[in-house]
Amino acid sequence: MFSASTSHIFSLIQITAFSLHSAKTNLRMARLSWAPIAFLLFLALAFTIQTASAGGEGSLKPEECEGACEGRCSATSHKKPCLYFCNYCCERCLCVPSGTYGNREECPCYNNIKTKEGANKCP
């Protein structure tokens, strides 16, 4: 019914269709192999941004200052003045450095509030 050249053409069409299907499958697999890498890069970037801005200025709401200052002043023997000035500074900067001492670089605004004599006002 079909001549030799017609069956040869059908074979070529089948081979071409298989090659195209195989190429599309390989392309899909190549795209899918980048998806996990892109996802991991996104997570790493999000973690880096969160870590860099953690405790930064404006990271607290005014109602959170009291709790943050309780933690900051927990190790001092002068609780009342520490809490007073910490809350004062927190309300202005919306930031309290982590820990009970030091780490002022986390909150530049908090660190830059000085007394008339030039000493740090914020504990």
C-alpha positions as a Markdown table, in Angstrom:
| # | Residue | x | y | z |
|---|---|---|---|---|
| 1 | Met | 0.0 | 0.0 | 0.0 |
| 2 | Phe | 2.8 | 2.5 | 0.9 |
| 3 | Ser | 5.9 | 2.7 | -1.1 |
| 4 | Ala | 9.4 | 2.4 | 0.4 |
| 5 | Ser | 9.9 | 6.1 | 0.3 |
| 6 | Thr | 6.6 | 6.8 | 2.1 |
| 7 | Ser | 7.5 | 4.4 | 4.9 |
| 8 | His | 10.9 | 6.1 | 5.0 |
| 9 | Ile | 9.2 | 9.5 | 5.4 |
| 10 | Phe | 7.0 | 8.1 | 8.2 |
| 11 | Ser | 10.1 | 6.8 | 10.0 |
| 12 | Leu | 11.8 | 10.2 | 9.7 |
| 13 | Ile | 8.6 | 11.9 | 11.1 |
| 14 | Gln | 8.5 | 9.5 | 14.0 |
| 15 | Ile | 12.2 | 10.0 | 14.8 |
| 16 | Thr | 11.9 | 13.8 | 14.5 |
| 17 | Ala | 8.8 | 13.7 | 16.8 |
| 18 | Phe | 10.6 | 11.5 | 19.3 |
| 19 | Ser | 13.7 | 13.8 | 19.2 |
| 20 | Leu | 11.5 | 16.9 | 19.7 |
| 21 | His | 9.7 | 15.2 | 22.6 |
| 22 | Ser | 13.0 | 14.2 | 24.1 |
| 23 | Ala | 14.4 | 17.7 | 23.7 |
| 24 | Lys | 11.4 | 19.2 | 25.4 |
| 25 | Thr | 11.7 | 16.7 | 28.3 |
| 26 | Asn | 15.4 | 17.5 | 28.7 |
| 27 | Leu | 14.6 | 21.2 | 28.6 |
| 28 | Arg | 11.9 | 20.7 | 31.3 |
| 29 | Met | 14.4 | 18.7 | 33.4 |
| 30 | Ala | 17.0 | 21.4 | 33.0 |
| 31 | Arg | 14.5 | 24.0 | 34.2 |
| 32 | Leu | 13.4 | 21.9 | 37.1 |
| 33 | Ser | 17.0 | 21.2 | 38.2 |
| 34 | Trp | 17.4 | 25.0 | 38.7 |
| 35 | Ala | 14.3 | 25.3 | 40.8 |
| 36 | Pro | 15.8 | 23.9 | 44.0 |
| 37 | Ile | 18.9 | 25.9 | 43.6 |
| 38 | Ala | 16.9 | 29.1 | 43.1 |
| 39 | Phe | 14.8 | 28.3 | 46.2 |
| 40 | Leu | 17.8 | 27.7 | 48.3 |
| 41 | Leu | 19.4 | 31.0 | 47.2 |
| 42 | Phe | 16.1 | 32.8 | 48.0 |
| 43 | Leu | 16.1 | 31.3 | 51.5 |
| 44 | Ala | 19.7 | 32.2 | 52.1 |
| 45 | Leu | 19.0 | 35.8 | 50.9 |
| 46 | Ala | 15.9 | 36.1 | 53.2 |
| 47 | Phe | 17.9 | 34.8 | 56.2 |
| 48 | Thr | 20.7 | 37.2 | 55.5 |
| 49 | Ile | 18.3 | 40.2 | 55.3 |
| 50 | Gln | 16.6 | 39.1 | 58.5 |
| 51 | Thr | 19.8 | 38.6 | 60.3 |
| 52 | Ala | 21.2 | 41.9 | 59.2 |
| 53 | Ser | 18.2 | 43.9 | 60.2 |
| 54 | Ala | 17.4 | 42.0 | 63.4 |
| 55 | Gly | 17.3 | 44.4 | 66.3 |
| 56 | Gly | 17.8 | 47.3 | 64.0 |
| 57 | Glu | 16.2 | 50.7 | 64.4 |
| 58 | Gly | 12.5 | 50.7 | 64.0 |
| 59 | Ser | 12.3 | 47.0 | 64.6 |
| 60 | Leu | 10.2 | 47.4 | 67.8 |
| 61 | Lys | 6.7 | 48.8 | 68.3 |
| 62 | Pro | 6.3 | 51.3 | 71.1 |
| 63 | Glu | 4.4 | 48.7 | 73.2 |
| 64 | Glu | 7.3 | 46.3 | 72.9 |
| 65 | Cys | 9.8 | 48.7 | 74.5 |
| 66 | Glu | 8.9 | 47.8 | 78.1 |
| 67 | Gly | 9.6 | 44.1 | 77.6 |
| 68 | Ala | 12.8 | 44.8 | 75.7 |
| 69 | Cys | 14.1 | 47.1 | 78.4 |
| 70 | Glu | 13.2 | 44.5 | 81.1 |
| 71 | Gly | 15.6 | 42.2 | 79.4 |
| 72 | Arg | 18.3 | 44.9 | 78.8 |
| 73 | Cys | 18.2 | 46.0 | 82.5 |
| 74 | Ser | 17.8 | 42.5 | 84.0 |
| 75 | Ala | 21.5 | 42.3 | 85.2 |
| 76 | Thr | 21.9 | 45.8 | 86.7 |
| 77 | Ser | 21.7 | 46.7 | 90.3 |
| 78 | His | 20.3 | 50.1 | 89.3 |
| 79 | Lys | 17.0 | 48.9 | 87.8 |
| 80 | Lys | 14.9 | 52.1 | 88.1 |
| 81 | Pro | 17.2 | 54.5 | 86.3 |
| 82 | Cys | 18.1 | 51.8 | 83.8 |
| 83 | Leu | 14.5 | 51.1 | 82.9 |
| 84 | Tyr | 13.7 | 54.8 | 82.8 |
| 85 | Phe | 16.4 | 55.7 | 80.3 |
| 86 | Cys | 16.1 | 52.5 | 78.3 |
| 87 | Asn | 12.4 | 53.2 | 77.8 |
| 88 | Tyr | 13.1 | 56.8 | 76.9 |
| 89 | Cys | 15.6 | 55.8 | 74.3 |
| 90 | Cys | 13.5 | 52.9 | 73.0 |
| 91 | Glu | 10.5 | 55.2 | 72.5 |
| 92 | Arg | 12.7 | 57.6 | 70.4 |
| 93 | Cys | 14.5 | 54.9 | 68.4 |
| 94 | Leu | 12.2 | 51.9 | 68.5 |
| 95 | Cys | 15.2 | 49.8 | 69.1 |
| 96 | Val | 17.0 | 48.2 | 72.1 |
| 97 | Pro | 20.4 | 46.4 | 71.7 |
| 98 | Ser | 20.4 | 42.7 | 72.4 |
| 99 | Gly | 21.9 | 41.5 | 75.7 |
| 100 | Thr | 22.3 | 43.2 | 79.0 |
| 101 | Tyr | 25.4 | 45.2 | 78.1 |
| 102 | Gly | 27.2 | 46.4 | 74.9 |
| 103 | Asn | 26.0 | 45.6 | 71.4 |
| 104 | Arg | 25.2 | 49.3 | 70.8 |
| 105 | Glu | 26.2 | 49.1 | 67.2 |
| 106 | Glu | 22.9 | 47.3 | 66.6 |
| 107 | Cys | 21.0 | 50.6 | 67.3 |
| 108 | Pro | 22.9 | 53.6 | 66.1 |
| 109 | Cys | 20.1 | 56.0 | 67.2 |
| 110 | Tyr | 20.1 | 54.4 | 70.7 |
| 111 | Asn | 23.9 | 54.7 | 70.8 |
| 112 | Asn | 24.0 | 58.4 | 69.7 |
| 113 | Ile | 21.7 | 59.7 | 72.5 |
| 114 | Lys | 24.2 | 61.4 | 74.8 |
| 115 | Thr | 24.0 | 63.4 | 78.1 |
| 116 | Lys | 25.1 | 67.0 | 78.3 |
| 117 | Glu | 28.6 | 65.8 | 79.3 |
| 118 | Gly | 28.8 | 63.5 | 76.3 |
| 119 | Ala | 28.3 | 60.2 | 78.0 |
| 120 | Asn | 25.8 | 57.6 | 76.7 |
| 121 | Lys | 22.4 | 58.3 | 78.0 |
| 122 | Cys | 20.9 | 54.9 | 77.0 |
| 123 | Pro | 21.9 | 51.8 | 79.0 |
